[in-house]
């Protein structure tokens, strides 16, 4: 999500105020999973179709915010 606001400082100068948020719900996003057959069964959880889940080995970034100013 990105929010921005433009503030005029005279006729020729403007200030952009920017706020951005990533993964706002802080949900776990699996980056990669183990390709090994034995590790898939070691996690001991099945999906609705009867297959086993694989073991996650990496995750994407958690909730992050960044703020910025841009002067033109």
N, C-alpha and C positions, 0 to 999 in steps of 0.2 A: 504494500500500500504506500502511496506517495501523496503527500500534501504539500502544496506550494502556495506562496502568496507573493505578489509583486507590490512593492512600496515605492512610490515615486518620490524622489528627493530633488525637486526642481524640474526643469524642462528636459534636461539632457541626461540626468543620472537616475538610475533605478536600482533597487536592491531586491533580489530574489531570496526569499527565505524558504528553505526546503527541509522537510522531515520525511524520512523513509523508514519503513519497518518490513522486516523479512521474517517469515515463519511466525506470524503473529499469534497463532494458537499453540505454539511451542510443541508441535506434533513431531514424533519420531519419524524421520525419513531415512529409510535404509539406502545407503550408498552402494553397497555391494554385498553379496552373499557368498558363502563358502560353496565351491563347486564339488567338494568331495562328497561322495555318496554316503559314507559312514557318518559324517557330521550332520547330514540332513536328518537321519533317523535318531541321532543323539539328542536333538532338541525336544523330542517327545510331544510335539503338538501337531495335530492334523487339521487340514482345511476342511471345508464343507464337502469337497469332492473326494475325501478320503486320502489325499496326498499329504505328505509331511511338509512342514515349513523348513526352509533352510536356515542355517544359523547366520545371523548378520555379522559381518566382519568390519563394516565401516558405516558411518552415519554422516548425513549432511549437517550443516551448522544449526545450532539451536536459535532461539529467538534473538534477533539483532535489531538495533535501531541506529540510524545515522542522521546527522543534522548537518546542514550546510548553508552558507551565505554566498551569494554571487553578486558582485557589484559591477554594473555596466556604466 
